[in-house]
Amino acid sequence: MFDKKKYQELVNERVNTDWEYKIDKICQDLIIMITEDDCAFNDFIEYMQNDMTAKEYIYLSEISDEISQIKPSHKFVEAYRGLALKYPKETKDYQIMSFIEVAEAWAEDKS
C-alpha cells in the first residue's frame, strides 16, 4: 500500500536538502515505495490524479524516469499528463514535458 504521509514527508525532506548523498537516498526511498508492488503503484497513480501538489509534481520529475523503467505504464503517463495540465507553469518552468515523454516511451516499449 502506498503511504501518502510518508511520501509527503520524504518530498518535504528533499525540498529542504541540497546534500547530494541525502538527495540520492530520498529519491531511492521514494522509488521503492512507489514501485514496491502493483497495489502501491496503483495507489500512487490515484494520488497523482487526486492529491498531488505542485511541489510534489516538480520533484516527481527527478524520479519519473526510474519509475517508468521499473513500472512502464500508460496509466502513469495519463496521470502525469493530467498533472501537466493542472500545473502548466511548473511544467514549463521545470521542462517536465520531456520527463513525461520519456515515461511515455517506456510505456510504448512495454506495449
Backbone torsions as a table, in degrees:
resi	resn	phi	psi	omega
1	MET	NA	138.7	179.7
2	PHE	-77.7	129.4	-177.8
3	ASP	-99.2	97.0	-177.6
4	LYS	-56.3	-45.3	-176.5
5	LYS	-62.4	-43.9	179.1
6	LYS	-64.7	-39.8	177.2
7	TYR	-59.7	-47.7	-179.7
8	GLN	-62.3	-40.3	178.0
9	GLU	-63.0	-44.6	-179.8
10	LEU	-65.4	-40.8	177.7
11	VAL	-63.8	-43.0	177.7
12	ASN	-62.5	-38.8	176.4
13	GLU	-63.1	-41.4	178.3
14	ARG	-62.6	-42.2	179.9
15	VAL	-59.8	-34.5	-172.5
16	ASN	-97.8	16.4	176.8
17	THR	-133.8	149.2	172.2
18	ASP	-128.0	13.8	178.4
19	TRP	-81.6	116.8	-171.4
20	GLU	-55.1	-44.8	179.7
21	TYR	-60.1	-43.8	-178.9
22	LYS	-65.7	-40.4	177.8
23	ILE	-60.8	-46.7	179.6
24	ASP	-59.7	-42.7	-179.8
25	LYS	-64.9	-44.7	179.8
26	ILE	-62.6	-45.7	179.8
27	CYS	-60.7	-43.1	178.0
28	GLN	-62.3	-42.9	178.6
29	ASP	-61.8	-41.7	178.5
30	LEU	-63.4	-46.9	-179.2
31	ILE	-59.5	-45.6	-179.0
32	ILE	-62.5	-45.3	-176.7
33	MET	-67.7	-30.1	-179.3
34	ILE	-78.7	-36.5	-172.1
35	THR	-107.0	7.8	-173.9
36	GLU	-60.5	-32.4	175.0
37	ASP	-160.5	172.1	-176.5
38	ASP	-63.1	-36.7	179.8
39	CYS	-62.3	-48.2	178.9
40	ALA	-62.1	-42.4	-179.0
41	PHE	-63.7	-45.2	178.6
42	ASN	-65.2	-38.9	175.5
43	ASP	-62.7	-38.2	178.7
44	PHE	-64.7	-42.1	178.2
45	ILE	-61.3	-41.3	176.4
46	GLU	-62.1	-40.8	177.0
47	TYR	-60.9	-43.4	177.7
48	MET	-57.9	-44.2	-175.2
49	GLN	-70.4	-29.6	-170.8
50	ASN	-115.0	-32.5	-167.5
51	ASP	-127.8	-10.5	-172.9
52	MET	-66.4	132.1	178.7
53	THR	-85.3	167.5	177.8
54	ALA	-60.4	-42.3	179.7
55	LYS	-61.5	-44.1	179.4
56	GLU	-65.4	-37.0	177.6
57	TYR	-61.9	-44.1	178.9
58	ILE	-58.4	-46.3	-176.9
59	TYR	-77.1	-19.1	173.2
60	LEU	-60.5	-34.5	-178.8
61	SER	-61.5	-23.5	177.9
62	GLU	-69.7	-25.4	-174.2
63	ILE	-121.0	-1.6	-174.2
64	SER	-65.2	-32.4	177.5
65	ASP	-60.3	-46.6	-179.4
66	GLU	-66.0	-42.4	178.0
67	ILE	-58.2	-45.6	-177.7
68	SER	-64.6	-32.6	177.8
69	GLN	-71.7	-39.9	-178.4
70	ILE	-75.6	-42.8	-176.7
71	LYS	-130.0	72.9	178.1
72	PRO	-61.4	127.6	-171.4
73	SER	-156.4	129.6	175.0
74	HIS	-68.9	-32.8	178.6
75	LYS	-63.7	-39.5	177.3
76	PHE	-62.9	-45.0	179.7
77	VAL	-61.6	-43.7	179.0
78	GLU	-60.9	-44.1	178.7
79	ALA	-64.8	-39.3	178.8
80	TYR	-63.8	-43.6	177.3
81	ARG	-64.3	-35.8	176.3
82	GLY	-61.3	-39.5	177.4
83	LEU	-67.3	-35.7	178.1
84	ALA	-61.9	-39.2	177.4
85	LEU	-71.0	-37.6	-179.3
86	LYS	-69.9	-34.4	-176.6
87	TYR	-125.0	67.1	-175.6
88	PRO	-64.2	-35.0	-179.9
89	LYS	-64.1	-47.2	179.5
90	GLU	-64.9	-38.8	178.8
91	THR	-58.9	-44.3	-179.7
92	LYS	-72.0	-49.9	-175.5
93	ASP	-60.3	-35.6	-176.2
94	TYR	-106.6	9.5	177.3
95	GLN	50.5	48.0	-174.0
96	ILE	-75.7	-21.9	179.5
97	MET	-56.7	-34.2	179.2
98	SER	-64.1	-34.6	178.3
99	PHE	-71.0	-37.4	177.8
100	ILE	-65.1	-40.4	178.7
101	GLU	-64.1	-37.2	176.2
102	VAL	-64.9	-43.7	178.2
103	ALA	-60.4	-40.2	179.0
104	GLU	-65.7	-40.2	178.6
105	ALA	-62.1	-41.7	177.6
106	TRP	-64.0	-40.3	179.7
107	ALA	-65.5	-40.0	179.6
108	GLU	-66.5	-39.2	178.6
109	ASP	-62.4	-33.6	-177.7
110	LYS	-76.6	-25.7	-176.4
111	SER	-65.8	NA	NA
